[in-house]
Amino acid sequence: MLLKELREEVFEANLELVRRSLVVFTFGNASGFDRASGLAVIKPSGVPYEALKPSDLVVTDVDGRTVEG
């Protein structure tokens, strides 16, 4: 999967949490993992959902090292 696609999926998943009233304020998040590349994408803590953009999402490797974001 392309990193751009994974970011988009994780972004949409986080917005869905808000639409379904599953999060309060900035608490909680959704993440995604691409086994082929070994990269994970996650919403950073403290970022308001209404201000969230796909580019705000953090990319890490399987060891938890930040790759982007």
C-alpha positions as MATLAB code, in Angstrom:
seq = 'MLLKELREEVFEANLELVRRSLVVFTFGNASGFDRASGLAVIKPSGVPYEALKPSDLVVTDVDGRTVEG';
ca = [
       0.000    0.000    0.000;
       1.224    3.487   -0.740;
       1.957    5.651    2.273;
      -0.379    8.344    0.928;
      -3.255    5.832    0.821;
      -2.526    4.616    4.346;
      -2.483    8.211    5.619;
      -5.847    8.850    3.934;
      -7.394    5.701    5.433;
      -6.161    6.558    8.924;
      -7.335   10.157    8.519;
     -10.828    8.978    7.530;
     -10.888    6.444   10.376;
     -10.137    9.213   12.871;
     -12.922   11.386   11.460;
     -15.275    8.419   11.743;
     -14.483    8.210   15.468;
     -15.781   11.774   15.794;
     -18.862   11.135   13.640;
     -19.788    8.174   15.845;
     -19.102   10.084   19.077;
     -16.432    7.590   20.143;
     -13.905   10.239   21.219;
     -13.991   13.267   23.523;
     -11.901   16.400   22.893;
      -8.578   15.096   21.489;
      -8.607   11.781   23.394;
      -8.360    8.546   21.422;
      -7.197    7.810   17.906;
      -7.161    5.305   15.086;
      -4.003    3.970   13.483;
      -3.055    1.819   10.520;
      -0.217   -0.556    9.702;
       1.216   -1.653    6.353;
       2.940   -5.025    6.788;
       4.731   -4.815    3.446;
       6.572   -1.595    4.300;
       6.623   -2.121    8.067;
       5.200    1.368    8.611;
       2.447    2.508   10.955;
       0.440    5.737   10.751;
      -1.222    7.276   13.809;
      -2.886   10.528   14.888;
      -0.662   12.441   17.283;
      -2.048   13.170   20.746;
      -3.499   16.579   21.399;
      -4.355   17.489   17.808;
      -7.986   18.657   17.586;
      -9.982   16.528   15.159;
     -11.499   19.582   13.470;
      -7.995   20.813   12.570;
      -6.617   17.393   11.580;
      -5.090   16.919    8.105;
      -3.565   13.744    6.623;
      -0.160   15.446    6.742;
      -0.484   15.779   10.546;
      -0.405   12.011   10.988;
       2.801   10.468   12.303;
       4.565    7.627   10.485;
       6.695    5.203   12.496;
       8.604    2.032   11.730;
       7.998   -1.269   13.556;
      10.499   -0.271   16.236;
       8.555    2.922   17.012;
      11.063    5.296   15.424;
       9.475    8.351   13.802;
       9.843    8.267   10.017;
       7.666   11.337    9.292;
       5.666   13.765   11.369;
];
